[in-house]
């Protein structure tokens, strides 16, 4: 089975959380968010109302449409905490309902240390234990197990998705994302 980095499409709508950009949540910890403000506002910067299914906000939070949220709840139950927000233009008009930020609740220690290059000899670069991972990086299949969707311990900004889940998303016709193949060993 192949694994892919799940990214927002390069030309998808620019989404920003201007007032409460982080509000104490980084969305890479792999832990449930407590105290989320359901009235949080995000703004989109494009000229037309976006109709994206998946995207990455400017602060790298993954954003899901209502339909993609429903599919992911079926394919990966309990793996994503969906956190609702209000989505509108900067001037407060043209609100889009139903979108959520996704907190990925799995963090897997699966970096292949023999085939992945890092800066500073595997010394963490932040308090979360991330390394200065350089591309291309490789994952160890034995570390992944049967996970379908997760972030990588040591490179938590990366969202990884298994091939069968990717195919289900693509078969359903969802837009606004791309999948970059990740090299996996053993």
C-alpha positions as a Markdown table, in Angstrom:
| # | Residue | x | y | z |
|---|---|---|---|---|
| 1 | Unk | 0.0 | 0.0 | 0.0 |
| 2 | Unk | 1.3 | 3.5 | -0.9 |
| 3 | Unk | 1.2 | 6.6 | 1.3 |
| 4 | Unk | 0.8 | 10.2 | 0.2 |
| 5 | Unk | 1.3 | 13.6 | 1.7 |
| 6 | Unk | -2.1 | 15.3 | 1.7 |
| 7 | Unk | -1.9 | 18.9 | 0.7 |
| 8 | Unk | -4.2 | 21.7 | -0.3 |
| 9 | Unk | -4.1 | 22.4 | -4.0 |
| 10 | Unk | -1.7 | 25.2 | -4.8 |
| 11 | Unk | -4.4 | 27.4 | -6.5 |
| 12 | Unk | -7.2 | 26.7 | -4.0 |
| 13 | Unk | -8.8 | 29.6 | -2.1 |
| 14 | Unk | -6.7 | 31.6 | 0.4 |
| 15 | Unk | -8.2 | 31.1 | 3.8 |
| 16 | Unk | -7.1 | 33.1 | 6.8 |
| 17 | Unk | -8.1 | 33.2 | 10.5 |
| 18 | Unk | -7.2 | 36.8 | 11.1 |
| 19 | Unk | -8.5 | 37.5 | 14.7 |
| 20 | Unk | -7.8 | 34.2 | 16.5 |
| 21 | Unk | -5.1 | 32.8 | 14.2 |
| 22 | Unk | -3.9 | 30.2 | 16.7 |
| 23 | Unk | -5.9 | 30.8 | 19.9 |
| 24 | Unk | -3.5 | 28.3 | 21.5 |
| 25 | Unk | -4.2 | 25.5 | 19.0 |
| 26 | Unk | -1.5 | 24.5 | 16.5 |
| 27 | Unk | -3.5 | 21.6 | 15.0 |
| 28 | Unk | -0.4 | 19.3 | 14.9 |
| 29 | Unk | -0.4 | 17.9 | 18.4 |
| 30 | Unk | -2.6 | 14.9 | 17.7 |
| 31 | Unk | -4.7 | 15.7 | 20.7 |
| 32 | Unk | -8.4 | 16.6 | 20.9 |
| 33 | Unk | -9.0 | 20.4 | 21.0 |
| 34 | Unk | -10.8 | 21.5 | 24.1 |
| 35 | Unk | -12.4 | 25.0 | 24.2 |
| 36 | Unk | -12.8 | 25.5 | 20.5 |
| 37 | Unk | -14.8 | 28.7 | 19.7 |
| 38 | Unk | -17.5 | 27.6 | 17.2 |
| 39 | Unk | -18.0 | 31.2 | 16.3 |
| 40 | Unk | -14.5 | 31.6 | 15.1 |
| 41 | Unk | -14.3 | 33.4 | 11.8 |
| 42 | Unk | -12.2 | 32.6 | 8.8 |
| 43 | Unk | -12.0 | 34.8 | 5.7 |
| 44 | Unk | -11.4 | 33.9 | 2.1 |
| 45 | Unk | -9.4 | 36.2 | -0.1 |
| 46 | Unk | -10.5 | 35.1 | -3.5 |
| 47 | Unk | -12.9 | 37.1 | -5.7 |
| 48 | Unk | -15.6 | 34.4 | -5.9 |
| 49 | Unk | -17.1 | 32.4 | -3.2 |
| 50 | Unk | -14.9 | 29.3 | -2.9 |
| 51 | Unk | -16.4 | 25.8 | -3.4 |
| 52 | Unk | -13.4 | 23.8 | -2.2 |
| 53 | Unk | -13.7 | 20.4 | -0.5 |
| 54 | Unk | -10.3 | 20.5 | 1.1 |
| 55 | Unk | -7.7 | 23.2 | 1.6 |
| 56 | Unk | -5.0 | 24.4 | 3.9 |
| 57 | Unk | -5.6 | 27.7 | 5.7 |
| 58 | Unk | -2.7 | 30.2 | 5.7 |
| 59 | Unk | -1.7 | 28.9 | 9.1 |
| 60 | Unk | -1.7 | 25.3 | 7.7 |
| 61 | Unk | -4.9 | 24.2 | 9.4 |
| 62 | Unk | -6.7 | 21.7 | 7.2 |
| 63 | Unk | -10.2 | 22.8 | 6.1 |
| 64 | Unk | -12.9 | 20.4 | 5.1 |
| 65 | Unk | -16.2 | 20.9 | 3.3 |
| 66 | Unk | -19.3 | 19.3 | 4.9 |
| 67 | Unk | -19.4 | 16.5 | 2.2 |
| 68 | Unk | -15.7 | 15.6 | 2.6 |
| 69 | Unk | -16.2 | 15.7 | 6.4 |
| 70 | Unk | -19.0 | 13.1 | 6.0 |
| 71 | Unk | -16.8 | 10.9 | 3.8 |
| 72 | Unk | -13.8 | 11.1 | 6.2 |
| 73 | Unk | -16.0 | 10.2 | 9.2 |
| 74 | Unk | -17.0 | 7.0 | 7.4 |
| 75 | Unk | -13.5 | 6.2 | 6.1 |
| 76 | Unk | -11.4 | 7.1 | 9.2 |
| 77 | Unk | -13.8 | 7.1 | 12.1 |
| 78 | Unk | -12.4 | 8.8 | 15.2 |
| 79 | Unk | -9.2 | 10.0 | 13.5 |
| 80 | Unk | -10.2 | 13.6 | 12.8 |
| 81 | Unk | -11.8 | 16.0 | 15.2 |
| 82 | Unk | -13.9 | 18.4 | 13.1 |
| 83 | Unk | -14.1 | 21.9 | 14.5 |
| 84 | Unk | -16.7 | 24.2 | 12.9 |
| 85 | Unk | -16.1 | 27.9 | 12.0 |
| 86 | Unk | -17.7 | 30.7 | 10.1 |
| 87 | Unk | -16.3 | 31.3 | 6.6 |
| 88 | Unk | -16.9 | 34.7 | 4.9 |
| 89 | Unk | -15.3 | 37.5 | 2.9 |
| 90 | Unk | -13.1 | 40.0 | 4.7 |
| 91 | Unk | -16.0 | 42.5 | 4.6 |
| 92 | Unk | -18.3 | 40.0 | 6.5 |
| 93 | Unk | -20.5 | 39.2 | 3.5 |
| 94 | Unk | -21.1 | 36.0 | 1.5 |
| 95 | Unk | -20.8 | 33.6 | 4.4 |
| 96 | Unk | -20.3 | 29.9 | 3.5 |
| 97 | Unk | -21.7 | 27.4 | 6.0 |
| 98 | Unk | -20.6 | 24.0 | 7.2 |
| 99 | Unk | -16.9 | 24.1 | 6.9 |
| 100 | Unk | -14.6 | 22.7 | 9.6 |
| 101 | Unk | -11.0 | 22.7 | 10.6 |
| 102 | Unk | -9.7 | 19.1 | 11.1 |
| 103 | Unk | -7.5 | 18.1 | 14.0 |
| 104 | Unk | -5.8 | 14.9 | 13.0 |
| 105 | Unk | -5.7 | 12.8 | 16.2 |
| 106 | Unk | -3.0 | 10.3 | 15.1 |
| 107 | Unk | 0.7 | 11.0 | 15.3 |
| 108 | Unk | 2.8 | 8.1 | 14.2 |
| 109 | Unk | 6.6 | 7.6 | 14.8 |
| 110 | Unk | 7.5 | 6.3 | 11.3 |
| 111 | Unk | 10.3 | 8.4 | 9.8 |
| 112 | Unk | 12.9 | 6.1 | 8.3 |
| 113 | Unk | 16.0 | 7.4 | 10.0 |
| 114 | Unk | 18.4 | 5.6 | 7.6 |
| 115 | Unk | 16.8 | 7.1 | 4.4 |
| 116 | Unk | 15.7 | 10.5 | 5.7 |
| 117 | Unk | 18.1 | 13.4 | 5.9 |
| 118 | Unk | 17.7 | 16.0 | 8.7 |
| 119 | Unk | 19.6 | 19.1 | 9.9 |
| 120 | Unk | 21.3 | 19.0 | 13.3 |
| 121 | Unk | 21.8 | 15.2 | 13.5 |
| 122 | Unk | 18.3 | 14.4 | 14.7 |
| 123 | Unk | 18.2 | 17.0 | 17.4 |
| 124 | Unk | 14.7 | 18.4 | 17.8 |
| 125 | Unk | 14.1 | 21.9 | 16.4 |
| 126 | Unk | 11.1 | 22.7 | 18.6 |
| 127 | Unk | 9.4 | 21.8 | 21.9 |
| 128 | Unk | 7.1 | 19.4 | 20.0 |
| 129 | Unk | 10.0 | 17.2 | 19.0 |
| 130 | Unk | 10.1 | 18.0 | 15.2 |
| 131 | Unk | 13.3 | 17.5 | 13.3 |
| 132 | Unk | 14.7 | 19.6 | 10.5 |
| 133 | Unk | 13.5 | 17.0 | 7.9 |
| 134 | Unk | 14.7 | 17.6 | 4.4 |
| 135 | Unk | 12.9 | 16.5 | 1.3 |
| 136 | Unk | 12.6 | 13.9 | 0.0 |
| 137 | Unk | 11.9 | 12.0 | 3.2 |
| 138 | Unk | 11.0 | 8.3 | 3.7 |
| 139 | Unk | 8.7 | 6.5 | 6.0 |
| 140 | Unk | 9.0 | 3.0 | 7.6 |
| 141 | Unk | 6.0 | 0.8 | 6.8 |
| 142 | Unk | 6.5 | -1.1 | 10.1 |
| 143 | Unk | 6.1 | 2.1 | 12.0 |
| 144 | Unk | 2.9 | 2.9 | 10.2 |
| 145 | Unk | 1.1 | -0.3 | 10.9 |
| 146 | Unk | -2.5 | -0.1 | 9.6 |
| 147 | Unk | -3.0 | 3.6 | 10.0 |
| 148 | Unk | -5.0 | 5.3 | 7.3 |
| 149 | Unk | -4.5 | 9.0 | 8.1 |
| 150 | Unk | -2.0 | 10.6 | 10.4 |
| 151 | Unk | 0.7 | 13.2 | 11.1 |
| 152 | Unk | 4.4 | 12.1 | 11.3 |
| 153 | Unk | 6.1 | 12.3 | 14.7 |
| 154 | Unk | 9.1 | 14.5 | 14.1 |
| 155 | Unk | 7.5 | 16.2 | 11.1 |
| 156 | Unk | 4.0 | 16.9 | 12.5 |
| 157 | Unk | 3.1 | 19.6 | 9.9 |
| 158 | Unk | 2.8 | 16.8 | 7.3 |
| 159 | Unk | -0.6 | 14.9 | 6.9 |
| 160 | Unk | -0.2 | 11.4 | 5.5 |
| 161 | Unk | -3.0 | 9.5 | 3.8 |
| 162 | Unk | -3.2 | 5.8 | 2.8 |
| 163 | Unk | -3.8 | 5.0 | -0.9 |
| 164 | Unk | -7.2 | 3.4 | -0.4 |
| 165 | Unk | -8.5 | 6.6 | 1.3 |
| 166 | Unk | -7.0 | 8.7 | -1.4 |
| 167 | Unk | -8.8 | 6.7 | -4.1 |
| 168 | Unk | -12.1 | 7.0 | -2.2 |
| 169 | Unk | -11.7 | 10.8 | -2.1 |
| 170 | Unk | -10.8 | 11.0 | -5.8 |
| 171 | Unk | -13.6 | 8.6 | -6.8 |
| 172 | Unk | -16.1 | 10.8 | -5.0 |
| 173 | Unk | -14.9 | 13.7 | -7.1 |
| 174 | Unk | -13.6 | 15.9 | -4.3 |
| 175 | Unk | -11.4 | 18.9 | -5.3 |
| 176 | Unk | -9.0 | 21.3 | -3.8 |
| 177 | Unk | -6.2 | 18.9 | -2.8 |
| 178 | Unk | -3.2 | 17.1 | -4.1 |
| 179 | Unk | -1.5 | 13.9 | -3.1 |
| 180 | Unk | 2.3 | 13.6 | -3.3 |
| 181 | Unk | 3.7 | 10.1 | -3.1 |
| 182 | Unk | 6.0 | 9.4 | -0.1 |
| 183 | Unk | 8.7 | 6.8 | -0.3 |
| 184 | Unk | 8.2 | 3.9 | 2.1 |
| 185 | Unk | 10.6 | 1.2 | 3.2 |
| 186 | Unk | 10.2 | -2.2 | 4.8 |
